[in-house]
């Protein structure tokens, strides 16, 4: 009997140990599951947070883009355009053609009024004059030339204005004769079509030296002593060299060492000192 009791006792203790071990294992497993669930919950919370942040960033970006678009629209709206730009638009409303040919706009109709930009009378391949515009030679420009000629004579040069005002009809005769001789493509590089000539303004003076008629209408005049003096000093009397060398793509005409345009002393000096053509200076090139 004693032996049996001891055996039962050992078996009981063994069972208790097994149960205790099983309980410990169960508790450990439960803790692991709890920890894993907490990690999953934490990850989901992080993801949700990241999504929320992304959505906020997208919303902010959309708002910024919307504001940017609004600013851009405001900046490019007609109300924000400069008065000068509006002036240019109004001045070009008379243009009917679109295709350019040697600087001209083919099909363009002559305007009913001359074009002034920043107070300056303009006559070029983009801004023609009315057919009936006939002011004659400018008295102010003539007086300025005579003063310049007097001062040039003191330097040993006798200047001559061999061509000034031309009517629409006379310019048409000249241009057509050049076209007949050289063809339209070439003529357009050195002669203005009727209605497009600065000479019709009465403010353009073709200047040469008396006794050197061989240099009149020649580029070589610009290399002569008289031509160099004129190019360096004309602005002091209100004139500018209208079609300088290397600017044909801007002015529309070949270099003309003899062609000067009267602007008045103040403006002529500003244009001269800027080193720009009249088109560039006025922003119409």
C-alpha positions as a printed Julia matrix, in Angstrom:
285×3 Matrix{Float64}:
  0.0     0.0      0.0
  2.81    2.4      0.86
  4.37    1.73    -2.51
  1.15    2.48    -4.32
  0.7     5.75    -2.41
  4.16    6.91    -3.38
  3.5     6.03    -6.99
  0.25    7.98    -6.99
  2.01   10.93    -5.38
  4.72   10.96    -8.01
  2.15   10.72   -10.78
  0.19   13.59    -9.25
  3.26   15.8     -8.98
  4.18   14.96   -12.54
  0.71   15.92   -13.76
  0.84   19.16   -11.82
  4.21   19.97   -13.4
  2.89   19.2    -16.85
 -0.16   21.38   -16.27
  2.03   24.21   -14.96
  4.32   24.02   -17.98
  1.31   24.0    -20.33
 -0.11   27.03   -18.54
  3.17   28.92   -18.91
  3.35   28.06   -22.61
 -0.25   29.18   -23.07
  0.41   32.48   -21.33
  3.52   33.13   -23.43
  1.61   32.42   -26.65
 -1.18   34.73   -25.6
  1.3    37.53   -24.87
  2.93   37.06   -28.27
 -0.44   37.27   -29.99
 -1.29   40.42   -28.06
  2.05   42.01   -29.02
  1.63   41.06   -32.66
 -1.87   42.53   -32.72
 -0.58   45.76   -31.18
  2.14   45.96   -33.85
 -0.44   45.46   -36.59
 -2.68   48.13   -35.09
  0.27   50.5    -34.82
  1.24   49.92   -38.47
 -2.32   50.53   -39.62
 -2.41   53.73   -37.61
  0.88   54.86   -39.18
 -0.38   54.08   -42.68
 -3.62   55.93   -42.0
 -1.6    58.87   -40.73
  0.63   58.82   -43.81
 -2.38   58.68   -46.11
 -3.9    61.6    -44.28
 -0.68   63.59   -44.62
 -0.47   62.72   -48.32
 -4.03   63.86   -48.82
 -3.28   67.11   -47.01
 -0.22   67.67   -49.17
 -2.27   67.01   -52.31
 -4.92   69.44   -51.14
 -2.27   72.08   -50.38
 -0.65   71.5    -53.78
 -3.98   71.82   -55.53
 -4.69   75.02   -53.64
 -1.27   76.41   -54.52
 -1.72   75.44   -58.16
 -5.11   77.02   -58.13
 -3.67   80.22   -56.67
 -0.8    80.11   -59.16
 -3.22   79.73   -62.05
 -5.24   82.61   -60.71
 -2.13   84.8    -60.45
 -1.02   83.78   -63.95
 -4.44   84.58   -65.37
 -4.37   87.92   -63.59
 -0.89   88.73   -64.89
 -1.74   87.84   -68.49
 -5.16   89.44   -68.5
 -5.71   92.4    -70.83
 -6.15   94.67   -67.8
 -2.55   94.0    -66.76
 -0.97   94.7    -70.14
  1.15   97.84   -70.28
 -0.22  100.99   -71.82
  2.58  100.87   -74.34
  1.6    97.38   -75.45
 -2.03   98.45   -75.77
 -0.88  101.41   -77.83
  1.03   99.12   -80.16
 -2.0    96.85   -80.56
 -4.22   99.79   -81.45
 -1.69  101.06   -83.94
 -1.55   97.73   -85.77
 -5.31   97.21   -86.03
 -5.27   98.63   -89.57
 -3.12   95.75   -90.8
 -5.02   93.39   -93.06
 -2.38   90.94   -94.28
 -0.34   88.37   -92.41
  2.4    87.01   -94.66
  5.64   88.96   -94.54
  7.7    89.65   -97.65
 11.06   91.39   -97.19
  9.66   92.92   -94.02
  6.39   94.0    -95.62
  3.03   92.53   -94.66
  1.48   91.48   -97.93
 -2.07   92.7    -98.4
 -1.66   95.43   -95.81
 -3.8    98.48   -96.5
 -2.54  102.02   -96.04
 -3.99  103.67   -92.93
 -6.17  106.75   -92.85
 -3.89  108.42   -90.27
 -0.11  108.36   -89.73
  1.31  106.33   -86.85
  2.95  107.94   -83.83
  4.73  105.82   -81.23
  5.83  107.59   -78.05
  5.2   110.82   -79.93
  7.47  109.86   -82.83
  6.13  109.74   -86.4
  6.9   106.28   -87.79
  7.23  105.21   -91.4
  8.7   101.78   -92.07
  7.74   98.43   -93.59
  5.29   97.67   -90.79
  3.85  101.16   -90.29
  2.97  102.87   -93.6
  1.64  106.37   -94.14
 -1.68  107.47   -95.64
 -1.51  107.98   -99.39
 -2.6   111.61   -99.02
 -0.14  112.41   -96.21
  1.83  115.33   -97.69
  3.42  117.58   -95.07
  6.28  118.75   -97.29
  9.82  119.22   -96.01
  9.99  119.95   -92.28
 11.08  123.53   -91.66
 12.52  122.54   -88.3
 14.55  119.75   -89.85
 15.79  122.07   -92.62
 16.93  124.67   -90.08
 18.76  121.99   -88.1
 20.47  120.74   -91.26
 21.62  124.24   -92.23
 23.17  124.73   -88.78
 24.91  121.36   -89.1
 26.15  122.21   -92.59
 27.62  125.48   -91.3
 29.54  123.7    -88.55
 30.66  120.97   -90.95
 32.03  123.62   -93.31
 34.28  124.85   -90.51
 35.72  121.34   -90.45
 36.3   121.4    -94.2
 33.16  119.52   -95.34
 30.45  121.06   -97.51
 27.35  118.99   -96.85
 24.43  118.81   -99.28
 20.92  117.48   -98.65
 20.35  116.05  -102.11
 16.98  114.39  -101.36
 14.47  115.26   -98.64
 10.66  115.27   -98.94
  9.07  113.0   -101.54
  5.38  112.71  -102.3
  3.6   109.36  -102.47
  3.42  109.66  -106.26
  7.1   110.47  -106.68
  8.11  107.56  -104.44
  5.92  105.27  -106.54
  7.77  106.39  -109.67
 11.17  105.77  -108.07
 10.25  102.39  -106.63
  8.7   101.11  -109.85
 11.79  102.13  -111.81
 14.01  100.2   -109.39
 11.77   97.13  -109.61
 11.94   97.29  -113.41
 15.72   97.49  -113.24
 16.62   95.09  -110.38
 13.46   93.11  -109.62
 11.19   93.36  -106.6
 13.26   91.23  -104.21
 16.35   93.4   -104.6
 14.5    96.71  -104.83
 12.74   96.04  -101.52
 16.11   95.99   -99.78
 17.08   99.55  -100.69
 13.93  101.37  -101.82
 10.66  101.86   -99.95
  7.36  101.06  -101.56
  5.06  104.07  -101.99
  3.43  104.9    -98.67
  6.28  103.32   -96.69
  9.06  105.84   -97.27
 10.45  108.04   -94.51
 10.96  110.72   -97.14
  7.19  111.17   -97.27
  7.33  112.39   -93.63
  9.48  115.38   -94.63
 11.91  114.41   -91.85
 14.36  112.24   -93.84
 17.42  113.84   -95.42
 19.78  112.1    -97.82
 23.09  113.85   -97.2
 26.31  113.89   -99.2
 29.37  116.04   -99.71
 29.55  118.67  -102.42
 32.24  117.77  -104.91
 32.01  114.08  -104.01
 28.86  113.25  -105.93
 30.46  109.91  -106.78
 29.82  108.89  -103.16
 26.18  109.96  -103.06
 23.98  106.91  -102.44
 27.13  104.83  -101.84
 28.12  102.92   -98.7
 31.66  104.24   -99.21
 30.42  107.67   -98.12
 30.4   106.33   -94.57
 34.17  105.78   -94.76
 34.92  109.26   -96.09
 35.98  112.04   -93.67
 32.68  113.85   -94.25
 30.65  110.68   -93.73
 32.49  109.82   -90.51
 32.06  113.34   -89.14
 28.36  113.25   -89.98
 27.81  109.86   -88.31
 29.56  111.05   -85.14
 27.98  114.49   -84.88
 24.54  114.42   -86.54
 22.75  113.73   -83.24
 23.96  117.07   -81.88
 21.69  118.69   -84.46
 18.78  116.29   -84.06
 19.57  113.69   -86.75
 20.31  109.96   -86.52
 21.79  107.54   -89.05
 18.56  105.74   -89.84
 19.77  102.51   -91.46
 23.07  101.51   -89.83
 25.36   98.71   -90.91
 24.42   95.2    -89.8
 20.83   96.12   -88.88
 18.99   95.19   -92.08
 17.04   92.45   -90.3
 15.65   95.12   -87.97
 15.22   98.22   -90.13
 14.32   96.28   -93.28
 16.85   98.16   -95.4
 20.49   97.82   -96.4
 23.07  100.05   -94.77
 22.62  103.61   -96.04
 25.46  105.87   -94.93
 23.66  108.91   -96.39
 20.13  108.53   -94.97
 19.47  110.56   -91.81
 16.23  111.07   -89.91
 15.41  114.17   -87.89
 14.14  113.49   -84.35
 15.17  116.6    -82.45
 18.37  116.96   -80.42
 17.15  115.34   -77.2
 15.74  112.15   -78.71
 18.44  111.85   -81.36
 21.08  112.0    -78.63
 19.35  109.29   -76.61
 19.06  107.01   -79.64
 22.7   107.65   -80.6
 23.98  106.92   -77.09
 21.88  103.75   -76.85
 23.53  102.27   -79.93
 20.1   101.09   -81.08
 18.09  101.61   -84.23
 14.92  103.68   -83.97
 12.86  100.47   -84.11
 14.82   98.93   -81.24
 14.73  102.11   -79.18
 10.94  102.41   -79.5
 10.43   98.66   -79.09
  8.76   98.11   -82.46
 11.3    95.83   -84.16
